[in-house]
Amino acid sequence: MRLSDTYRIVIIGESGVGKSSLLSQFVYNKFVEEYITTIGIDVGFKRVTVLASNGESKNVLLRLFDTGGQKRFENITEHYQSSSTDGLVVVFDITNISTFERAETLIRRAREISPLGDSLPILLVGNKIDLARMRCVSLSKVNTLIQNESCAYIETSAKEDQKVEEIFRTILDLILETQCLEVEEEVVEFSVNNHKTHSKNFKTRILEWLLWFNCAKI
């Protein structure tokens, strides 16, 4: 399969976890201190360059759907998940256990309603690591979830711009793997604003996460 012109990524999670802030950092390189609830759906766009393992290089458009996290927007959010997404980013706040529990529910629901089912590329994101001293979501809980749901995981800080670009690099990599583009380690080149990085395949990321998790417990 050849690279598409556009990839659609939906960002979901409880209200207040930082979905809009992550999108703003990635698209506009800007963190907004004031919290404004997303009403329904906001859409951001970012062009990136991808080099696949088949040697094809292409400038593609990421369409990023930032969804409202409140219950009243569930129907709208699920519509985009079921009809418009190539990959899903599920965000929780590491200082708020209820947002993690909500993320777990959202992941399972997403698998149910997506045409891709269990093959839907999902990236779990623990945001607000700048507030690590207030952390209440343990690494063991995260580890159990990502193993049970077979999803990748990244911890980030939208406020301090830590690993924000890596979120979208990783979910795009997962999408390409799912679409049978034979993406291999160190062969996917992801360029944003002339800054080039390399992504790793899903199995490598899971192994690295588990290694980091086990070291963190010691």
Buried (B, 14 or more C-beta within 10 A) or exposed (E): EEBBEEBBBBBBBBBBBBBBBBBBBBBEEEBEEEEEEBEBBBEBEBEBBBBBBEEEEEEBBBBBBBBBBBEEBBEBBBEBBBEEBBBBBBBBBBBBBEBBBBBBEBBEBBBEEBEBEEEBBBBBBBBBBBBEEEBEBEBEBBBEBBEEBEBBBBBBBBBEBBBBBBBBBBBBBBBBBBBEBEBEEEBBBBBBEEEEEEBBBBEEBBEEBBEBBEEEEE
